[in-house]
């Protein structure tokens, strides 16, 4: 699966949902699209978790100054 940006992954998920809701796919086609949708959901979740981590890294020091720190992917 190619590297997706969040917006691209969401757009592809919307396409998949639309195709599945139409109900005119074979079982095999439906399962393949469902599997792709699950993978895209995991990608979106990962992207959102990373964004949340980056936001949390924005902290104030004792003087009230805003201090930007690089997000290393770990827990705070």
mmCIF file of the N, C-alpha and C atoms, coordinates in Angstrom:
data_MODEL
# 
_entry.id   MODEL 
# 
loop_
_atom_site.group_PDB 
_atom_site.id 
_atom_site.type_symbol 
_atom_site.label_atom_id 
_atom_site.label_alt_id 
_atom_site.label_comp_id 
_atom_site.label_asym_id 
_atom_site.label_entity_id 
_atom_site.label_seq_id 
_atom_site.pdbx_PDB_ins_code 
_atom_site.Cartn_x 
_atom_site.Cartn_y 
_atom_site.Cartn_z 
_atom_site.occupancy 
_atom_site.B_iso_or_equiv 
_atom_site.pdbx_formal_charge 
_atom_site.auth_seq_id 
_atom_site.auth_comp_id 
_atom_site.auth_asym_id 
_atom_site.auth_atom_id 
_atom_site.pdbx_PDB_model_num 
ATOM 1   N N  . UNK A 1 1  ? 0.861   -1.179  0.000  1.00 0.00 ? 1  UNK A N  1 
ATOM 2   C CA . UNK A 1 1  ? 0.000   0.000   0.000  1.00 0.00 ? 1  UNK A CA 1 
ATOM 3   C C  . UNK A 1 1  ? 0.899   1.231   0.000  1.00 0.00 ? 1  UNK A C  1 
ATOM 4   N N  . UNK A 1 2  ? 0.626   2.191   -0.867 1.00 0.00 ? 2  UNK A N  1 
ATOM 5   C CA . UNK A 1 2  ? 1.478   3.383   -0.948 1.00 0.00 ? 2  UNK A CA 1 
ATOM 6   C C  . UNK A 1 2  ? 1.371   4.229   0.310  1.00 0.00 ? 2  UNK A C  1 
ATOM 7   N N  . UNK A 1 3  ? 2.382   5.106   0.488  1.00 0.00 ? 3  UNK A N  1 
ATOM 8   C CA . UNK A 1 3  ? 2.321   6.042   1.602  1.00 0.00 ? 3  UNK A CA 1 
ATOM 9   C C  . UNK A 1 3  ? 1.217   7.056   1.331  1.00 0.00 ? 3  UNK A C  1 
ATOM 10  N N  . UNK A 1 4  ? 0.333   7.224   2.273  1.00 0.00 ? 4  UNK A N  1 
ATOM 11  C CA . UNK A 1 4  ? -0.790  8.145   2.127  1.00 0.00 ? 4  UNK A CA 1 
ATOM 12  C C  . UNK A 1 4  ? -0.614  9.325   3.050  1.00 0.00 ? 4  UNK A C  1 
ATOM 13  N N  . UNK A 1 5  ? -1.078  10.477  2.593  1.00 0.00 ? 5  UNK A N  1 
ATOM 14  C CA . UNK A 1 5  ? -1.302  11.597  3.484  1.00 0.00 ? 5  UNK A CA 1 
ATOM 15  C C  . UNK A 1 5  ? -2.691  11.377  4.063  1.00 0.00 ? 5  UNK A C  1 
ATOM 16  N N  . UNK A 1 6  ? -2.965  12.006  5.189  1.00 0.00 ? 6  UNK A N  1 
ATOM 17  C CA . UNK A 1 6  ? -4.238  11.796  5.875  1.00 0.00 ? 6  UNK A CA 1 
ATOM 18  C C  . UNK A 1 6  ? -5.426  12.063  4.951  1.00 0.00 ? 6  UNK A C  1 
ATOM 19  N N  . UNK A 1 7  ? -5.384  13.185  4.260  1.00 0.00 ? 7  UNK A N  1 
ATOM 20  C CA . UNK A 1 7  ? -6.497  13.567  3.394  1.00 0.00 ? 7  UNK A CA 1 
ATOM 21  C C  . UNK A 1 7  ? -6.707  12.556  2.272  1.00 0.00 ? 7  UNK A C  1 
ATOM 22  N N  . UNK A 1 8  ? -5.609  12.028  1.742  1.00 0.00 ? 8  UNK A N  1 
ATOM 23  C CA . UNK A 1 8  ? -5.695  11.027  0.678  1.00 0.00 ? 8  UNK A CA 1 
ATOM 24  C C  . UNK A 1 8  ? -6.303  9.723   1.200  1.00 0.00 ? 8  UNK A C  1 
ATOM 25  N N  . UNK A 1 9  ? -5.883  9.338   2.393  1.00 0.00 ? 9  UNK A N  1 
ATOM 26  C CA . UNK A 1 9  ? -6.400  8.107   2.990  1.00 0.00 ? 9  UNK A CA 1 
ATOM 27  C C  . UNK A 1 9  ? -7.895  8.225   3.268  1.00 0.00 ? 9  UNK A C  1 
ATOM 28  N N  . UNK A 1 10 ? -8.314  9.372   3.779  1.00 0.00 ? 10 UNK A N  1 
ATOM 29  C CA . UNK A 1 10 ? -9.738  9.592   4.059  1.00 0.00 ? 10 UNK A CA 1 
ATOM 30  C C  . UNK A 1 10 ? -10.542 9.569   2.756  1.00 0.00 ? 10 UNK A C  1 
ATOM 31  N N  . UNK A 1 11 ? -10.012 10.214  1.726  1.00 0.00 ? 11 UNK A N  1 
ATOM 32  C CA . UNK A 1 11 ? -10.708 10.232  0.432  1.00 0.00 ? 11 UNK A CA 1 
ATOM 33  C C  . UNK A 1 11 ? -10.860 8.820   -0.116 1.00 0.00 ? 11 UNK A C  1 
ATOM 34  N N  . UNK A 1 12 ? -9.811  8.015   -0.008 1.00 0.00 ? 12 UNK A N  1 
ATOM 35  C CA . UNK A 1 12 ? -9.887  6.632   -0.498 1.00 0.00 ? 12 UNK A CA 1 
ATOM 36  C C  . UNK A 1 12 ? -10.878 5.826   0.345  1.00 0.00 ? 12 UNK A C  1 
ATOM 37  N N  . UNK A 1 13 ? -10.897 6.042   1.648  1.00 0.00 ? 13 UNK A N  1 
ATOM 38  C CA . UNK A 1 13 ? -11.876 5.363   2.507  1.00 0.00 ? 13 UNK A CA 1 
ATOM 39  C C  . UNK A 1 13 ? -13.298 5.709   2.086  1.00 0.00 ? 13 UNK A C  1 
ATOM 40  N N  . UNK A 1 14 ? -13.532 6.966   1.763  1.00 0.00 ? 14 UNK A N  1 
ATOM 41  C CA . UNK A 1 14 ? -14.865 7.378   1.318  1.00 0.00 ? 14 UNK A CA 1 
ATOM 42  C C  . UNK A 1 14 ? -15.250 6.669   0.019  1.00 0.00 ? 14 UNK A C  1 
ATOM 43  N N  . UNK A 1 15 ? -14.283 6.521   -0.887 1.00 0.00 ? 15 UNK A N  1 
ATOM 44  C CA . UNK A 1 15 ? -14.540 5.798   -2.133 1.00 0.00 ? 15 UNK A CA 1 
ATOM 45  C C  . UNK A 1 15 ? -14.913 4.341   -1.846 1.00 0.00 ? 15 UNK A C  1 
ATOM 46  N N  . UNK A 1 16 ? -14.168 3.730   -0.949 1.00 0.00 ? 16 UNK A N  1 
ATOM 47  C CA . UNK A 1 16 ? -14.414 2.329   -0.603 1.00 0.00 ? 16 UNK A CA 1 
ATOM 48  C C  . UNK A 1 16 ? -15.796 2.168   0.010  1.00 0.00 ? 16 UNK A C  1 
ATOM 49  N N  . UNK A 1 17 ? -16.147 3.052   0.929  1.00 0.00 ? 17 UNK A N  1 
ATOM 50  C CA . UNK A 1 17 ? -17.463 2.979   1.571  1.00 0.00 ? 17 UNK A CA 1 
ATOM 51  C C  . UNK A 1 17 ? -18.570 3.104   0.536  1.00 0.00 ? 17 UNK A C  1 
ATOM 52  N N  . UNK A 1 18 ? -18.391 4.050   -0.380 1.00 0.00 ? 18 UNK A N  1 
ATOM 53  C CA . UNK A 1 18 ? -19.403 4.251   -1.420 1.00 0.00 ? 18 UNK A CA 1 
ATOM 54  C C  . UNK A 1 18 ? -19.577 2.990   -2.268 1.00 0.00 ? 18 UNK A C  1 
ATOM 55  N N  . UNK A 1 19 ? -18.469 2.377   -2.657 1.00 0.00 ? 19 UNK A N  1 
ATOM 56  C CA . UNK A 1 19 ? -18.536 1.162   -3.474 1.00 0.00 ? 19 UNK A CA 1 
ATOM 57  C C  . UNK A 1 19 ? -19.195 0.011   -2.700 1.00 0.00 ? 19 UNK A C  1 
ATOM 58  N N  . UNK A 1 20 ? -18.838 -0.124  -1.433 1.00 0.00 ? 20 UNK A N  1 
ATOM 59  C CA . UNK A 1 20 ? -19.416 -1.202  -0.626 1.00 0.00 ? 20 UNK A CA 1 
ATOM 60  C C  . UNK A 1 20 ? -20.912 -0.983  -0.402 1.00 0.00 ? 20 UNK A C  1 
ATOM 61  N N  . UNK A 1 21 ? -21.311 0.265   -0.213 1.00 0.00 ? 21 UNK A N  1 
ATOM 62  C CA . UNK A 1 21 ? -22.730 0.559   0.022  1.00 0.00 ? 21 UNK A CA 1 
ATOM 63  C C  . UNK A 1 21 ? -23.590 0.310   -1.209 1.00 0.00 ? 21 UNK A C  1 
ATOM 64  N N  . UNK A 1 22 ? -23.001 0.403   -2.392 1.00 0.00 ? 22 UNK A N  1 
ATOM 65  C CA . UNK A 1 22 ? -23.757 0.149   -3.613 1.00 0.00 ? 22 UNK A CA 1 
ATOM 66  C C  . UNK A 1 22 ? -24.221 -1.301  -3.683 1.00 0.00 ? 22 UNK A C  1 
ATOM 67  N N  . UNK A 1 23 ? -23.446 -2.194  -3.095 1.00 0.00 ? 23 UNK A N  1 
ATOM 68  C CA . UNK A 1 23 ? -23.858 -3.591  -2.992 1.00 0.00 ? 23 UNK A CA 1 
ATOM 69  C C  . UNK A 1 23 ? -23.811 -4.394  -4.273 1.00 0.00 ? 23 UNK A C  1 
ATOM 70  N N  . UNK A 1 24 ? -23.118 -3.911  -5.283 1.00 0.00 ? 24 UNK A N  1 
ATOM 71  C CA . UNK A 1 24 ? -23.077 -4.653  -6.540 1.00 0.00 ? 24 UNK A CA 1 
ATOM 72  C C  . UNK A 1 24 ? -21.720 -5.316  -6.803 1.00 0.00 ? 24 UNK A C  1 
ATOM 73  N N  . UNK A 1 25 ? -20.935 -5.509  -5.771 1.00 0.00 ? 25 UNK A N  1 
ATOM 74  C CA . UNK A 1 25 ? -19.637 -6.157  -5.899 1.00 0.00 ? 25 UNK A CA 1 
ATOM 75  C C  . UNK A 1 25 ? -19.749 -7.632  -5.543 1.00 0.00 ? 25 UNK A C  1 
ATOM 76  N N  . UNK A 1 26 ? -18.814 -8.407  -6.065 1.00 0.00 ? 26 UNK A N  1 
ATOM 77  C CA . UNK A 1 26 ? -18.751 -9.808  -5.664 1.00 0.00 ? 26 UNK A CA 1 
ATOM 78  C C  . UNK A 1 26 ? -18.237 -9.883  -4.226 1.00 0.00 ? 26 UNK A C  1 
ATOM 79  N N  . UNK A 1 27 ? -18.405 -11.022 -3.636 1.00 0.00 ? 27 UNK A N  1 
ATOM 80  C CA . UNK A 1 27 ? -17.915 -11.222 -2.273 1.00 0.00 ? 27 UNK A CA 1 
ATOM 81  C C  . UNK A 1 27 ? -16.412 -10.973 -2.216 1.00 0.00 ? 27 UNK A C  1 
ATOM 82  N N  . UNK A 1 28 ? -15.670 -11.495 -3.185 1.00 0.00 ? 28 UNK A N  1 
ATOM 83  C CA . UNK A 1 28 ? -14.214 -11.331 -3.205 1.00 0.00 ? 28 UNK A CA 1 
ATOM 84  C C  . UNK A 1 28 ? -13.829 -9.861  -3.322 1.00 0.00 ? 28 UNK A C  1 
ATOM 85  N N  . UNK A 1 29 ? -14.504 -9.125  -4.219 1.00 0.00 ? 29 UNK A N  1 
ATOM 86  C CA . UNK A 1 29 ? -14.221 -7.694  -4.372 1.00 0.00 ? 29 UNK A CA 1 
ATOM 87  C C  . UNK A 1 29 ? -14.540 -6.933  -3.087 1.00 0.00 ? 29 UNK A C  1 
ATOM 88  N N  . UNK A 1 30 ? -15.642 -7.300  -2.463 1.00 0.00 ? 30 UNK A N  1 
ATOM 89  C CA . UNK A 1 30 ? -16.033 -6.664  -1.205 1.00 0.00 ? 30 UNK A CA 1 
ATOM 90  C C  . UNK A 1 30 ? -15.006 -6.915  -0.122 1.00 0.00 ? 30 UNK A C  1 
ATOM 91  N N  . UNK A 1 31 ? -14.542 -8.141  -0.026 1.00 0.00 ? 31 UNK A N  1 
ATOM 92  C CA . UNK A 1 31 ? -13.547 -8.465  0.995  1.00 0.00 ? 31 UNK A CA 1 
ATOM 93  C C  . UNK A 1 31 ? -12.232 -7.731  0.757  1.00 0.00 ? 31 UNK A C  1 
ATOM 94  N N  . UNK A 1 32 ? -11.814 -7.623  -0.498 1.00 0.00 ? 32 UNK A N  1 
ATOM 95  C CA . UNK A 1 32 ? -10.576 -6.901  -0.813 1.00 0.00 ? 32 UNK A CA 1 
ATOM 96  C C  . UNK A 1 32 ? -10.696 -5.423  -0.450 1.00 0.00 ? 32 UNK A C  1 
ATOM 97  N N  . UNK A 1 33 ? -11.834 -4.826  -0.777 1.00 0.00 ? 33 UNK A N  1 
ATOM 98  C CA . UNK A 1 33 ? -12.040 -3.425  -0.424 1.00 0.00 ? 33 UNK A CA 1 
ATOM 99  C C  . UNK A 1 33 ? -12.135 -3.240  1.086  1.00 0.00 ? 33 UNK A C  1 
ATOM 100 N N  . UNK A 1 34 ? -12.798 -4.160  1.760  1.00 0.00 ? 34 UNK A N  1 
ATOM 101 C CA . UNK A 1 34 ? -12.897 -4.089  3.215  1.00 0.00 ? 34 UNK A CA 1 
ATOM 102 C C  . UNK A 1 34 ? -11.510 -4.164  3.841  1.00 0.00 ? 34 UNK A C  1 
ATOM 103 N N  . UNK A 1 35 ? -10.678 -5.070  3.343  1.00 0.00 ? 35 UNK A N  1 
ATOM 104 C CA . UNK A 1 35 ? -9.313  -5.214  3.849  1.00 0.00 ? 35 UNK A CA 1 
ATOM 105 C C  . UNK A 1 35 ? -8.519  -3.926  3.627  1.00 0.00 ? 35 UNK A C  1 
ATOM 106 N N  . UNK A 1 36 ? -8.652  -3.339  2.452  1.00 0.00 ? 36 UNK A N  1 
ATOM 107 C CA . UNK A 1 36 ? -7.971  -2.074  2.173  1.00 0.00 ? 36 UNK A CA 1 
ATOM 108 C C  . UNK A 1 36 ? -8.469  -0.988  3.120  1.00 0.00 ? 36 UNK A C  1 
ATOM 109 N N  . UNK A 1 37 ? -9.760  -0.966  3.367  1.00 0.00 ? 37 UNK A N  1 
ATOM 110 C CA . UNK A 1 37 ? -10.337 0.010   4.287  1.00 0.00 ? 37 UNK A CA 1 
ATOM 111 C C  . UNK A 1 37 ? -9.792  -0.112  5.700  1.00 0.00 ? 37 UNK A C  1 
ATOM 112 N N  . UNK A 1 38 ? -9.625  -1.345  6.159  1.00 0.00 ? 38 UNK A N  1 
ATOM 113 C CA . UNK A 1 38 ? -9.060  -1.568  7.494  1.00 0.00 ? 38 UNK A CA 1 
ATOM 114 C C  . UNK A 1 38 ? -7.631  -1.041  7.547  1.00 0.00 ? 38 UNK A C  1 
ATOM 115 N N  . UNK A 1 39 ? -6.841  -1.305  6.510  1.00 0.00 ? 39 UNK A N  1 
ATOM 116 C CA . UNK A 1 39 ? -5.462  -0.815  6.462  1.00 0.00 ? 39 UNK A CA 1 
ATOM 117 C C  . UNK A 1 39 ? -5.429  0.707   6.455  1.00 0.00 ? 39 UNK A C  1 
ATOM 118 N N  . UNK A 1 40 ? -6.315  1.317   5.684  1.00 0.00 ? 40 UNK A N  1 
ATOM 119 C CA . UNK A 1 40 ? -6.371  2.775   5.638  1.00 0.00 ? 40 UNK A CA 1 
ATOM 120 C C  . UNK A 1 40 ? -6.789  3.369   6.987  1.00 0.00 ? 40 UNK A C  1 
ATOM 121 N N  . UNK A 1 41 ? -7.695  2.690   7.668  1.00 0.00 ? 41 UNK A N  1 
ATOM 122 C CA . UNK A 1 41 ? -8.107  3.142   9.002  1.00 0.00 ? 41 UNK A CA 1 
ATOM 123 C C  . UNK A 1 41 ? -6.922  3.135   9.955  1.00 0.00 ? 41 UNK A C  1 
ATOM 124 N N  . UNK A 1 42 ? -6.115  2.100   9.883  1.00 0.00 ? 42 UNK A N  1 
ATOM 125 C CA . UNK A 1 42 ? -4.919  2.025   10.738 1.00 0.00 ? 42 UNK A CA 1 
ATOM 126 C C  . UNK A 1 42 ? -3.932  3.127   10.393 1.00 0.00 ? 42 UNK A C  1 
ATOM 127 N N  . UNK A 1 43 ? -3.776  3.424   9.099  1.00 0.00 ? 43 UNK A N  1 
ATOM 128 C CA . UNK A 1 43 ? -2.889  4.510   8.668  1.00 0.00 ? 43 UNK A CA 1 
ATOM 129 C C  . UNK A 1 43 ? -3.388  5.836   9.224  1.00 0.00 ? 43 UNK A C  1 
ATOM 130 N N  . UNK A 1 44 ? -4.688  6.091   9.109  1.00 0.00 ? 44 UNK A N  1 
ATOM 131 C CA . UNK A 1 44 ? -5.271  7.337   9.613  1.00 0.00 ? 44 UNK A CA 1 
ATOM 132 C C  . UNK A 1 44 ? -5.081  7.455   11.118 1.00 0.00 ? 44 UNK A C  1 
ATOM 133 N N  . UNK A 1 45 ? -5.300  6.379   11.833 1.00 0.00 ? 45 UNK A N  1 
ATOM 134 C CA . UNK A 1 45 ? -5.126  6.383   13.285 1.00 0.00 ? 45 UNK A CA 1 
ATOM 135 C C  . UNK A 1 45 ? -3.692  6.713   13.650 1.00 0.00 ? 45 UNK A C  1 
ATOM 136 N N  . UNK A 1 46 ? -2.741  6.127   12.947 1.00 0.00 ? 46 UNK A N  1 
ATOM 137 C CA . UNK A 1 46 ? -1.328  6.389   13.210 1.00 0.00 ? 46 UNK A CA 1 
ATOM 138 C C  . UNK A 1 46 ? -0.992  7.851   12.948 1.00 0.00 ? 46 UNK A C  1 
ATOM 139 N N  . UNK A 1 47 ? -1.478  8.388   11.840 1.00 0.00 ? 47 UNK A N  1 
ATOM 140 C CA . UNK A 1 47 ? -1.219  9.788   11.509 1.00 0.00 ? 47 UNK A CA 1 
ATOM 141 C C  . UNK A 1 47 ? -1.806  10.710  12.580 1.00 0.00 ? 47 UNK A C  1 
ATOM 142 N N  . UNK A 1 48 ? -3.031  10.429  13.015 1.00 0.00 ? 48 UNK A N  1 
ATOM 143 C CA . UNK A 1 48 ? -3.663  11.253  14.048 1.00 0.00 ? 48 UNK A CA 1 
ATOM 144 C C  . UNK A 1 48 ? -2.940  11.144  15.385 1.00 0.00 ? 48 UNK A C  1 
ATOM 145 N N  . UNK A 1 49 ? -2.487  9.946   15.736 1.00 0.00 ? 49 UNK A N  1 
ATOM 146 C CA . UNK A 1 49 ? -1.731  9.769   16.982 1.00 0.00 ? 49 UNK A CA 1 
ATOM 147 C C  . UNK A 1 49 ? -0.430  10.566  16.950 1.00 0.00 ? 49 UNK A C  1 
ATOM 148 N N  . UNK A 1 50 ? 0.252   10.549  15.805 1.00 0.00 ? 50 UNK A N  1 
ATOM 149 C CA . UNK A 1 50 ? 1.493   11.309  15.669 1.00 0.00 ? 50 UNK A CA 1 
ATOM 150 C C  . UNK A 1 50 ? 1.227   12.813  15.758 1.00 0.00 ? 50 UNK A C  1 
ATOM 151 N N  . UNK A 1 51 ? 0.144   13.265  15.144 1.00 0.00 ? 51 UNK A N  1 
ATOM 152 C CA . UNK A 1 51 ? -0.216  14.684  15.210 1.00 0.00 ? 51 UNK A CA 1 
ATOM 153 C C  . UNK A 1 51 ? -0.523  15.088  16.647 1.00 0.00 ? 51 UNK A C  1 
ATOM 154 N N  . UNK A 1 52 ? -1.241  14.237  17.359 1.00 0.00 ? 52 UNK A N  1 
ATOM 155 C CA . UNK A 1 52 ? -1.553  14.522  18.758 1.00 0.00 ? 52 UNK A CA 1 
ATOM 156 C C  . UNK A 1 52 ? -0.271  14.622  19.574 1.00 0.00 ? 52 UNK A C  1 
ATOM 157 N N  . UNK A 1 53 ? 0.669   13.732  19.309 1.00 0.00 ? 53 UNK A N  1 
ATOM 158 C CA . UNK A 1 53 ? 1.946   13.773  20.019 1.00 0.00 ? 53 UNK A CA 1 
ATOM 159 C C  . UNK A 1 53 ? 2.703   15.063  19.746 1.00 0.00 ? 53 UNK A C  1 
ATOM 160 N N  . UNK A 1 54 ? 2.663   15.514  18.520 1.00 0.00 ? 54 UNK A N  1 
ATOM 161 C CA . UNK A 1 54 ? 3.341   16.760  18.177 1.00 0.00 ? 54 UNK A CA 1 
ATOM 162 C C  . UNK A 1 54 ? 2.707   17.942  18.887 1.00 0.00 ? 54 UNK A C  1 
ATOM 163 N N  . UNK A 1 55 ? 1.398   17.934  18.992 1.00 0.00 ? 55 UNK A N  1 
ATOM 164 C CA . UNK A 1 55 ? 0.705   19.019  19.688 1.00 0.00 ? 55 UNK A CA 1 
ATOM 165 C C  . UNK A 1 55 ? 1.076   19.011  21.167 1.00 0.00 ? 55 UNK A C  1 
ATOM 166 N N  . UNK A 1 56 ? 1.152   17.845  21.758 1.00 0.00 ? 56 UNK A N  1 
ATOM 167 C CA . UNK A 1 56 ? 1.469   17.745  23.187 1.00 0.00 ? 56 UNK A CA 1 
ATOM 168 C C  . UNK A 1 56 ? 2.887   18.188  23.507 1.00 0.00 ? 56 UNK A C  1 
ATOM 169 N N  . UNK A 1 57 ? 3.765   18.137  22.509 1.00 0.00 ? 57 UNK A N  1 
ATOM 170 C CA . UNK A 1 57 ? 5.150   18.532  22.731 1.00 0.00 ? 57 UNK A CA 1 
ATOM 171 C C  . UNK A 1 57 ? 5.263   20.043  22.914 1.00 0.00 ? 57 UNK A C  1 
ATOM 172 N N  . UNK A 1 58 ? 4.273   20.770  22.451 1.00 0.00 ? 58 UNK A N  1 
ATOM 173 C CA . UNK A 1 58 ? 4.257   22.215  22.641 1.00 0.00 ? 58 UNK A CA 1 
ATOM 174 C C  . UNK A 1 58 ? 3.997   22.483  24.121 1.00 0.00 ? 58 UNK A C  1 
ATOM 175 N N  . UNK A 1 59 ? 5.001   22.993  24.806 1.00 0.00 ? 59 UNK A N  1 
ATOM 176 C CA . UNK A 1 59 ? 4.868   23.205  26.257 1.00 0.00 ? 59 UNK A CA 1 
ATOM 177 C C  . UNK A 1 59 ? 5.302   24.614  26.622 1.00 0.00 ? 59 UNK A C  1 
ATOM 178 N N  . UNK A 1 60 ? 4.911   25.043  27.792 1.00 0.00 ? 60 UNK A N  1 
ATOM 179 C CA . UNK A 1 60 ? 5.362   26.326  28.328 1.00 0.00 ? 60 UNK A CA 1 
ATOM 180 C C  . UNK A 1 60 ? 6.417   26.066  29.380 1.00 0.00 ? 60 UNK A C  1 
ATOM 181 N N  . UNK A 1 61 ? 7.496   26.864  29.344 1.00 0.00 ? 61 UNK A N  1 
ATOM 182 C CA . UNK A 1 61 ? 8.504   26.724  30.391 1.00 0.00 ? 61 UNK A CA 1 
ATOM 183 C C  . UNK A 1 61 ? 8.074   27.537  31.612 1.00 0.00 ? 61 UNK A C  1 
ATOM 184 N N  . UNK A 1 62 ? 8.901   27.590  32.632 1.00 0.00 ? 62 UNK A N  1 
ATOM 185 C CA . UNK A 1 62 ? 8.531   28.269  33.881 1.00 0.00 ? 62 UNK A CA 1 
ATOM 186 C C  . UNK A 1 62 ? 8.315   29.768  33.711 1.00 0.00 ? 62 UNK A C  1 
ATOM 187 N N  . UNK A 1 63 ? 8.934   30.394  32.707 1.00 0.00 ? 63 UNK A N  1 
ATOM 188 C CA . UNK A 1 63 ? 8.771   31.829  32.476 1.00 0.00 ? 63 UNK A CA 1 
ATOM 189 C C  . UNK A 1 63 ? 7.586   32.136  31.587 1.00 0.00 ? 63 UNK A C  1 
ATOM 190 N N  . UNK A 1 64 ? 6.812   31.141  31.236 1.00 0.00 ? 64 UNK A N  1 
ATOM 191 C CA . UNK A 1 64 ? 5.663   31.342  30.385 1.00 0.00 ? 64 UNK A CA 1 
ATOM 192 C C  . UNK A 1 64 ? 5.993   31.396  28.911 1.00 0.00 ? 64 UNK A C  1 
ATOM 193 N N  . UNK A 1 65 ? 7.252   31.172  28.579 1.00 0.00 ? 65 UNK A N  1 
ATOM 194 C CA . UNK A 1 65 ? 7.657   31.169  27.186 1.00 0.00 ? 65 UNK A CA 1 
ATOM 195 C C  . UNK A 1 65 ? 7.240   29.858  26.540 1.00 0.00 ? 65 UNK A C  1 
ATOM 196 N N  . UNK A 1 66 ? 6.798   29.966  25.307 1.00 0.00 ? 66 UNK A N  1 
ATOM 197 C CA . UNK A 1 66 ? 6.422   28.760  24.578 1.00 0.00 ? 66 UNK A CA 1 
ATOM 198 C C  . UNK A 1 66 ? 7.691   28.117  24.048 1.00 0.00 ? 66 UNK A C  1 
ATOM 199 N N  . UNK A 1 67 ? 7.812   26.841  24.291 1.00 0.00 ? 67 UNK A N  1 
ATOM 200 C CA . UNK A 1 67 ? 9.004   26.102  23.902 1.00 0.00 ? 67 UNK A CA 1 
ATOM 201 C C  . UNK A 1 67 ? 8.590   24.991  22.953 1.00 0.00 ? 67 UNK A C  1 
ATOM 202 N N  . UNK A 1 68 ? 9.067   25.027  21.717 1.00 0.00 ? 68 UNK A N  1 
ATOM 203 C CA . UNK A 1 68 ? 8.780   23.988  20.749 1.00 0.00 ? 68 UNK A CA 1 
ATOM 204 C C  . UNK A 1 68 ? 9.878   22.945  20.831 1.00 0.00 ? 68 UNK A C  1 
ATOM 205 N N  . UNK A 1 69 ? 9.501   21.698  20.942 1.00 0.00 ? 69 UNK A N  1 
ATOM 206 C CA . UNK A 1 69 ? 10.471  20.613  20.974 1.00 0.00 ? 69 UNK A CA 1 
ATOM 207 C C  . UNK A 1 69 ? 10.094  19.612  19.894 1.00 0.00 ? 69 UNK A C  1 
ATOM 208 N N  . UNK A 1 70 ? 11.076  18.981  19.327 1.00 0.00 ? 70 UNK A N  1 
ATOM 209 C CA . UNK A 1 70 ? 10.812  17.970  18.322 1.00 0.00 ? 70 UNK A CA 1 
ATOM 210 C C  . UNK A 1 70 ? 10.122  16.780  18.960 1.00 0.00 ? 70 UNK A C  1 
ATOM 211 N N  . UNK A 1 71 ? 9.155   16.258  18.254 1.00 0.00 ? 71 UNK A N  1 
ATOM 212 C CA . UNK A 1 71 ? 8.448   15.055  18.691 1.00 0.00 ? 71 UNK A CA 1 
ATOM 213 C C  . UNK A 1 71 ? 9.269   13.849  18.285 1.00 0.00 ? 71 UNK A C  1 
ATOM 214 N N  . UNK A 1 72 ? 9.626   13.020  19.244 1.00 0.00 ? 72 UNK A N  1 
ATOM 215 C CA . UNK A 1 72 ? 10.463  11.854  18.947 1.00 0.00 ? 72 UNK A CA 1 
ATOM 216 C C  . UNK A 1 72 ? 9.662   10.580  18.776 1.00 0.00 ? 72 UNK A C  1 
ATOM 217 N N  . UNK A 1 73 ? 8.346   10.666  18.804 1.00 0.00 ? 73 UNK A N  1 
ATOM 218 C CA . UNK A 1 73 ? 7.507   9.495   18.622 1.00 0.00 ? 73 UNK A CA 1 
ATOM 219 C C  . UNK A 1 73 ? 7.224   8.730   19.888 1.00 0.00 ? 73 UNK A C  1 
ATOM 220 N N  . UNK A 1 74 ? 7.850   9.114   20.988 1.00 0.00 ? 74 UNK A N  1 
ATOM 221 C CA . UNK A 1 74 ? 7.655   8.408   22.251 1.00 0.00 ? 74 UNK A CA 1 
ATOM 222 C C  . UNK A 1 74 ? 6.609   9.068   23.106 1.00 0.00 ? 74 UNK A C  1 
ATOM 223 N N  . UNK A 1 75 ? 6.411   8.496   24.261 1.00 0.00 ? 75 UNK A N  1 
ATOM 224 C CA . UNK A 1 75 ? 5.440   9.053   25.202 1.00 0.00 ? 75 UNK A CA 1 
ATOM 225 C C  . UNK A 1 75 ? 6.051   10.233  25.927 1.00 0.00 ? 75 UNK A C  1 
ATOM 226 N N  . UNK A 1 76 ? 5.179   11.112  26.355 1.00 0.00 ? 76 UNK A N  1 
ATOM 227 C CA . UNK A 1 76 ? 5.628   12.307  27.080 1.00 0.00 ? 76 UNK A CA 1 
ATOM 228 C C  . UNK A 1 76 ? 5.613   12.015  28.557 1.00 0.00 ? 76 UNK A C  1 
# 
